[in-house]
Amino acid sequence: MKTLKQKVLIVFAFAITLPILAQDAFSAKTQGSYFASGSIYLDSRTDKINDNKTTSFTTAVGPKVGYFVMDNLVVGLELNIQTSKSKSEDDFFGESELTSNAVAAIAFGRYYLDNNLFGEAAVGFGSQKTEVDILGEQKSSTFGFRIGAGYAFFLGDHVAIEPTLNYRWEDINPDGASSDYKETISSIFLGIGISAYF
């Protein structure tokens, strides 16, 4: 009876391990894989409001998730949270200090080359709250896009460190602003992300 139990256990163990042994090694960038990332962006930017300009330094975090719809192509969603502080010189108000906090929902697509270089494009909508020391608080809606390129330094099959160089353009529409009011942001900035592939 003991021998029969041993044989059953051996057959059971073999049946469980055979499919595992038969699987190919995990490949991070293949169709059906998932992607999750957390990025930090450092942004030196120029804001143009009508004919006046402001320069500022911005930091942002961008957690994102995605799915490989085909080999080397991942699409997904990102939540971008940013804050910035700047000083501005205006012809009418003189010098003022601005503090801005914003959040945006962003759709992105990223394509990897075989050497782990990648290009990424993203577009999104959001909201922003700006406090100006002489005017008070202003809420705005935003629309923008981002393009960038980077490299995935894989630390194994599932984790990569990914530095990026990006360009961003954004249109800002304050609540209650007149129809001729124009505010845009354009910037080139660096990012660094840690990504998991599973």
C-alpha positions as CSV (number, residue, x, y, z in Angstrom):
1,M,0.0,0.0,0.0
2,K,2.9,2.3,0.8
3,T,4.4,1.7,-2.6
4,L,1.1,2.6,-4.3
5,K,0.9,5.9,-2.4
6,Q,4.5,6.7,-3.4
7,K,3.7,6.0,-7.1
8,V,0.6,8.2,-6.9
9,L,2.7,11.1,-5.3
10,I,5.4,10.7,-8.0
11,V,2.8,10.8,-10.8
12,F,1.0,13.8,-9.2
13,A,4.3,15.7,-8.8
14,F,5.3,15.0,-12.4
15,A,1.9,16.1,-13.6
16,I,2.3,19.4,-11.8
17,T,5.9,20.2,-12.7
18,L,5.8,19.1,-16.4
19,P,3.7,22.2,-17.6
20,I,6.0,24.5,-15.6
21,L,9.2,22.9,-17.1
22,A,7.6,23.1,-20.6
23,Q,7.1,26.8,-20.5
24,D,9.4,29.2,-22.3
25,A,11.5,31.6,-20.2
26,F,9.6,34.9,-19.5
27,S,10.2,37.6,-22.1
28,A,9.3,41.1,-20.8
29,K,8.2,42.7,-24.0
30,T,6.0,40.1,-25.6
31,Q,2.3,40.2,-26.5
32,G,0.1,39.5,-23.4
33,S,2.6,40.8,-20.9
34,Y,1.8,43.6,-18.4
35,F,3.8,46.6,-17.4
36,A,3.7,48.8,-14.3
37,S,6.0,51.8,-13.7
38,G,6.7,54.7,-11.4
39,S,8.5,57.7,-12.8
40,I,9.9,60.9,-11.4
41,Y,10.2,63.9,-13.9
42,L,12.4,67.0,-13.5
43,D,11.1,69.8,-15.7
44,S,12.7,73.1,-16.5
45,R,10.1,75.0,-18.4
46,T,9.0,78.2,-20.1
47,D,5.4,79.4,-19.7
48,K,4.1,81.9,-22.2
49,I,1.0,83.9,-21.1
50,N,0.1,86.3,-23.9
51,D,3.4,88.3,-24.2
52,N,4.8,87.6,-20.8
53,K,7.1,84.7,-19.9
54,T,7.9,82.8,-16.8
55,T,10.6,80.3,-16.1
56,S,10.2,77.7,-13.4
57,F,11.3,74.3,-12.1
58,T,8.8,71.5,-11.8
59,T,8.8,68.1,-10.2
60,A,6.2,65.4,-11.1
61,V,5.5,61.7,-10.3
62,G,3.8,59.5,-12.9
63,P,2.6,56.0,-11.9
64,K,1.5,54.0,-15.0
65,V,0.2,50.6,-16.0
66,G,0.1,49.0,-19.5
67,Y,-0.5,46.0,-21.6
68,F,1.5,44.7,-24.5
69,V,-1.0,44.5,-27.4
70,M,1.8,43.1,-29.6
71,D,5.5,42.3,-29.2
72,N,7.4,45.4,-28.2
73,L,4.3,47.7,-28.1
74,V,2.7,48.6,-24.8
75,V,-0.3,50.9,-24.3
76,G,-1.8,52.1,-21.1
77,L,-2.8,54.8,-18.6
78,E,-0.7,57.2,-16.5
79,L,-1.7,59.4,-13.6
80,N,0.6,62.5,-13.5
81,I,0.8,64.6,-10.3
82,Q,3.0,67.7,-10.4
83,T,3.9,70.7,-8.4
84,S,5.9,73.8,-9.3
85,K,7.0,77.1,-7.9
86,S,8.1,80.1,-9.9
87,K,8.6,83.8,-9.9
88,S,7.2,85.9,-12.7
89,E,7.6,89.4,-14.0
90,D,4.5,91.0,-15.5
91,D,4.1,94.4,-17.1
92,F,1.0,95.1,-15.1
93,F,1.5,93.4,-11.7
94,G,5.3,93.5,-11.4
95,E,7.0,90.6,-9.7
96,S,4.8,87.8,-8.3
97,E,5.3,84.3,-6.9
98,L,3.3,81.3,-8.3
99,T,2.6,77.9,-6.7
100,S,0.9,75.4,-9.0
101,N,-0.4,71.9,-8.3
102,A,-1.9,69.7,-11.1
103,V,-3.2,66.2,-11.8
104,A,-3.8,64.7,-15.2
105,A,-5.0,61.4,-16.7
106,I,-2.8,60.4,-19.6
107,A,-3.1,57.7,-22.3
108,F,0.3,56.5,-23.6
109,G,1.9,54.2,-26.1
110,R,5.5,52.9,-26.0
111,Y,7.5,51.0,-28.6
112,Y,10.7,49.1,-27.8
113,L,13.5,48.4,-30.3
114,D,15.4,45.1,-29.9
115,N,18.3,46.9,-28.2
116,N,15.9,48.2,-25.4
117,L,15.8,51.7,-26.7
118,F,12.1,52.9,-26.8
119,G,10.0,55.8,-27.9
120,E,6.9,57.0,-26.1
121,A,3.9,59.3,-27.0
122,A,1.2,60.4,-24.6
123,V,-1.8,62.6,-24.6
124,G,-4.0,63.7,-21.6
125,F,-6.5,65.9,-19.8
126,G,-6.2,67.3,-16.3
127,S,-6.9,70.1,-13.8
128,Q,-4.6,72.6,-12.2
129,K,-4.8,74.9,-9.2
130,T,-2.5,77.9,-9.2
131,E,-2.0,80.3,-6.3
132,V,-0.5,83.7,-7.1
133,D,0.5,85.8,-4.1
134,I,-1.2,89.0,-5.5
135,L,-4.3,87.4,-7.1
136,G,-5.3,84.4,-5.0
137,E,-6.3,81.0,-6.3
138,Q,-7.1,80.1,-9.9
139,K,-8.4,76.8,-11.2
140,S,-7.8,75.7,-14.8
141,S,-8.4,72.8,-17.1
142,T,-5.5,71.4,-19.1
143,F,-4.8,69.5,-22.3
144,G,-1.4,68.4,-23.6
145,F,0.9,65.8,-25.2
146,R,4.3,64.4,-24.5
147,I,6.9,62.6,-26.6
148,G,10.1,61.1,-25.4
149,A,12.8,58.5,-25.8
150,G,14.6,56.3,-23.3
151,Y,16.5,53.1,-22.6
152,A,15.5,50.2,-20.4
153,F,18.3,48.9,-18.2
154,F,17.0,45.5,-17.3
155,L,18.1,44.2,-13.8
156,G,16.7,40.8,-14.6
157,D,13.8,39.4,-16.5
158,H,11.1,41.5,-14.7
159,V,12.6,44.9,-13.5
160,A,14.2,47.7,-15.5
161,I,15.5,51.2,-14.7
162,E,14.4,53.6,-17.5
163,P,15.9,57.1,-17.9
164,T,14.0,59.3,-20.5
165,L,14.4,62.6,-22.3
166,N,11.0,64.2,-23.0
167,Y,9.3,67.1,-24.7
168,R,5.9,68.4,-23.4
169,W,3.4,70.9,-24.7
170,E,0.3,71.9,-22.7
171,D,-2.6,74.3,-23.2
172,I,-4.1,75.8,-20.0
173,N,-7.6,77.3,-19.8
174,P,-8.4,79.1,-16.6
175,D,-12.0,79.1,-15.4
176,G,-13.8,82.2,-16.5
177,A,-10.9,83.5,-18.7
178,S,-11.8,85.6,-21.8
179,S,-11.8,84.0,-25.2
180,D,-8.6,85.8,-26.3
181,Y,-6.6,84.5,-23.3
182,K,-3.8,82.1,-24.3
183,E,-1.6,80.2,-21.9
184,T,0.7,77.4,-23.1
185,I,3.6,75.5,-21.6
186,S,6.5,73.9,-23.6
187,S,9.4,72.1,-22.0
188,I,12.2,69.6,-22.4
189,F,12.8,67.5,-19.3
190,L,14.4,64.4,-17.9
191,G,12.6,61.5,-16.3
192,I,13.7,58.3,-14.4
193,G,11.5,55.4,-13.9
194,I,11.5,51.9,-12.3
195,S,9.3,49.4,-14.3
196,A,8.1,45.9,-13.6
197,Y,7.2,43.5,-16.4
198,F,5.0,40.5,-15.7
